[in-house]
Amino acid sequence: MERFLADFETGKSDGRYVDAELPALPFDDDQFDLALCSHFLFLYSEQLSEDFHVTAIRDMTRVAREVRIFPLLAQGAVR
């Protein structure tokens, strides 16, 4: 976290950090080797619709050759 915070302002002005959000990402197809989503999708199953989840995952697979999503749990550690 300290390393990220120390780099943030410079990285933002250099274009290494992009303001974007799911379910639609502003990147080209296969632009990345890896897309990582942590503590967002399945953790908020009650708040976000199934359609939102499917659309978000499809868009991550569009922009990256490999996608990793974790945890695969809802609130309360429910699978």
Residue pairs with C-beta under 8 A, 6 or more apart in sequence:
7 16
8 17
11 17
18 26
20 26
20 27
22 37
22 40
22 41
22 52
22 55
22 56
22 59
22 60
23 52
23 55
23 56
23 59
24 55
24 59
25 59
25 60
25 62
25 63
27 63
28 63
29 62
29 63
30 62
30 63
30 64
30 65
31 63
31 64
32 63
32 64
32 65
33 64
33 65
33 66
34 64
34 65
34 66
34 67
34 68
35 60
35 61
35 63
35 64
35 66
35 67
35 68
36 67
36 68
36 69
37 56
37 60
37 67
37 68
37 69
37 70
38 69
38 70
38 71
39 70
39 71
41 48
41 53
41 56
41 57
41 69
42 53
42 69
42 71
42 72
42 73
42 74
43 71
43 73
43 74
43 75
44 74
44 75
45 53
45 74
45 75
46 74
46 75
57 67
57 69
60 67
60 69
61 67
72 79
73 79
